[in-house]
Amino acid sequence: MNSTDDRILPFTCVVAVIVVPFLWLAFLILFFYPDSSGIRFAWPIKPHMTALYMGAGYLGGSWLFINAIFGKRWHRIQGGFLPITTFTWFMMIATFIYWDRFVHENLGFILWLILYVVTPFLVPVIWFLNRKTDPKEPEENDVVISSTLRRIPKLFSALLLIFIVVGIINPNLIIQIWPWKLSPLTELVICGWISLLGVGAFVMSNETRWSGWKVPLESIAIWHVLVLIGAVMNISDFKNGLVNWYTVMVLAMLAVIVALYLSMENRRRKPV
């Protein structure tokens, strides 16, 4: 078998099969039953908006792993693995720094602990092993992303990673400017989610194939559409109302994603 046939290794599929139910369960609890997070999840999360934000992210992330299970080409999903690695490290660090904030007797905490002790090491191993199958060539009817266009996610990545550094050095500043109330624990957790976006944007900026952008962009879109739905459901959680710097940025990001997606898909379908 050709070592660069772009296949998704069985090991990758098996891990994805195990991970997806965890992500769906977290989504269901956090998005639909945020008041029960202190019983069904790892710790009581307040306000609702933080729980919904996390739940939306878990469902968006599950789309990548679903594509790992049913997909046929590694390069279509590989862009998500290093961002997820960064995210899992943030979650593991947050767990041990704020250990006393978690409800240790909850099954949700036990599952959380297992997930974030194992995945910070397992996910990069998957990426390292499977990356060798990438032929590094566009697939049939693919579209090559221009270097000019790839500067956009690179700039976005730089801005987000600056935000993360500020969040680590001065968490109180992020707590003050964030549109809904955060605790020191949820501030670090939010930084972890934003690091996923930042590293993801950087990885995408180095990917020249549109086929390598699609699944990560779909995951991000699912996540943030649900975030906006959650925001409408919980307007009272916002310090200064629903229209704020964060929701405006999310809307702008989604608009760019939709415009790019439609444009690239249209180009891909045009006969050569």
Sequence and secondary structure as in RCSB ss.txt:
>XXXX:A:sequence
MNSTDDRILPFTCVVAVIVVPFLWLAFLILFFYPDSSGIRFAWPIKPHMTALYMGAGYLGGSWLFINAIFGKRWH
RIQGGFLPITTFTWFMMIATFIYWDRFVHENLGFILWLILYVVTPFLVPVIWFLNRKTDPKEPEENDVVISSTLR
RIPKLFSALLLIFIVVGIINPNLIIQIWPWKLSPLTELVICGWISLLGVGAFVMSNETRWSGWKVPLESIAIWHV
LVLIGAVMNISDFKNGLVNWYTVMVLAMLAVIVALYLSMENRRRKPV
>XXXX:A:secstr
  TTS    HHHHHHHHHHHHHHHHHHIIIII GGGHHHHSSS   SHHHHHHHHHHHHHHHHHHHHHHH S GG
GTGGGHHHHHHHHHHHHHHHHHTGGGS TTSHHHHHHHHHHHHHHHHHHHHHHHHGGG   S  TT  B  HHHH
HHHHHHHHHHHHHHHHHHH HHHHHHHSSB   HHHHHHHHHHHHHHHHHHHHHHT  BGGGTHHHHHHHHHHHH
HHHHHHHHTGGGBTT S SHHHHHHHHHHHHHHHHHHHHHHHHHS  
